Amino acid sequence: MSGPGWGALDERSVARFVLHHLSTQLDLVPVPPLIMIGQNIQGRHAELRAQSEYETNIKAEQEIEVILEHLEYQNSLLLLLIEKVDAGRAKPS
C-alpha cells in the first residue's frame, strides 16, 4: 500500500496503528457512564432546588395574604376614623 505522500505500510506499522487505536478507544469506555452519573446528579439537584423554591413561594404567598388582611383591617379602621372626623366637623358648635 502506497500512495502520494504515504510511505509503504508494512504489517508492523498497521498492527501498531490498530493497537494504538484500540488503546485510545478503551480509554474512552468509562466516560459515558461517568457523564450519565453526572447528569443524574445534576438532575437531582435541580429537582431539590425546584422543590425548595416551591416551598419558599408557598410560604411567601401565605405571608402576603396575612399582610393583605392586616392592611384591609387598617384601611377599615382609617375609614371609621375619617367618618368620625367628618361627623365631628358636621356638628354645629
Secondary structure, DSSP 8 states (H G I E B T S, - for coil): ---TT-----HHHHHHHHHHHHHHHHHTTTHHHHHHHHHHHHHHHHHHHHHHHHHHHHHHHHHHHHHHHHHHHHHHHHHHHHHHHHHHHHS--
